[in-house]
Each structure stands twice: as structure tokens, then as C-alpha cells.
Amino acid sequence: MIRATATATKTKTTSLAVTQSVFIGRSLRHSIRNAEAMITAMVLPIMLMLLFTYVFGGAIDPSGQYVNYVVPGIILLCAGFGSSSTAVDVSQDMTNGIIDRFRTMPIQSLSVITGHVVASLARNMLATGVVIAVALLVGFRPSAGLMDWILAIGLIALFIFAFTWLYAAIGLVAGSPAAASSYGFILLFLPYLSSAFVPTETMPAWLQGIASNQPITPVIESIRGLLTGASIQDQIGWAIGWCLFILIGSMVWSMWTFKRKAGRR
């Protein structure tokens, strides 16, 4: 009896692992086939970086060091653009009937959502690497050591993971892929209301409170501090706290919504 129970448990665990890998592979293949979306997610932040560096940079910082200030914000902007496509992908799966087909199979159909999230994390980390490489070509000169780079990359990955789950939740509640795209687009304005492009102290007093206390600012300030040697003070704690809060809340929201919509009990 004990042996049979252990065998059943092992089979269930193996099945879950296989299911996860299959759906991650499915989402990665979709990403490769939709190369235009991935290129856009990289090109747009790069264009913004070049615009702010060469057009506005001289007016904002005549010393020519503005590129070192703006790159951390551009990195998160790239992550936001890349993660936003997850909302559309999830919404398409929820509205085209494929979830009903998955429900007829002996698999955990929620894995289709985690597949989108993990694939989004992989392609966005790749896009982030490309953006950093271009930043180095245009004059970005980080002073970070190996440990600082590891911490910065880890924080970027945590941010992408958290916001990808948030976009997945948006895709689940949206009535159509077009609606999911519209809802997700609203979040892309958050970096512009942060310290991504200018210090919050230069903003109007009524806007400083919003810019200083929203999730994006402590993440940007932490990455900026780790890469350029600027002071991060208590920003790193707030950055990790915000990311974990968004991650846990989005995962719970996603699971609850998926069960309600897909009929899983």
C-alpha cells in the first residue's frame, strides 16, 4: 500500500515537471516565431536611450554623464515592454478555446500560464543583455564589481518575474487580447513617473510624492546604485519588498482567476 502511494506521488510529480517543460517550450517557440515583437521590445528602449542621451542629455546634464544616469531606467523600461506581451499571449489562450482542450488532458492546465511567464523571463533577460551592450557602446561606464553585477541582475530578474505575473493576471481578467494590450499599456507609464529619467527632486512638489513612493523608483535607484556606485541607502529593501508584494499578489490573483474562468475546482 505504501509502495503504491509512493509510486502515485512520484508519477504525479514527474507529470507536473514534464507538463511545465512542455508549456515553457511551447511559449519559447511562440516567442521565436514572433520575432517582430521581440525586436520591437528591444529596439524601442534602445531608441529612447539614444534619444535621451544625444538629444536631451546635454540639456539635462551638460557634463556628458547623463548616459550613466539614464541606463538603469532604460533597462526597466525594456523589461516592461517585453513583459507586457505576456498579457496578450495569456488572453489569446484564454479566448481561443485551447484551455478547454488542455482541460481534457491529464495535465495541470495552469502550467500554460507559468509557461508564458518563464518564457517571458528568458526572452526579457536576453533583451536586457542587448540593451546593456548597446549602452556600453554609447558611453555607459558602470563601476560595479562582480558581486554588484550579480545583485543587479538578480534584482532585474525579480522585477521582470513579478511584473510578468502581473501582466499574466491582466491577460486572464481581460475580455480579449486587444483589451489586455490596452490594460497593460497603462503600466508602461510608471517608469516615466519615477526617477528613471530625472531625479524626483526636480519634479513639482505634488508629483514628488507619487514618483518617490511608487514601485519603480526604488528598483531603479537600487540598480543605479549597484552599477554606478551611487548610494542606495534603504532603497534595496523597498525594491525587493515591492517586487515580492507584486509577485505574490499577482500569482494569487492569477491562480484564482484561472480556476474561476477555466472551471477548475
Beta strands, then each sheet from edge to edge (+ up, - down):
end
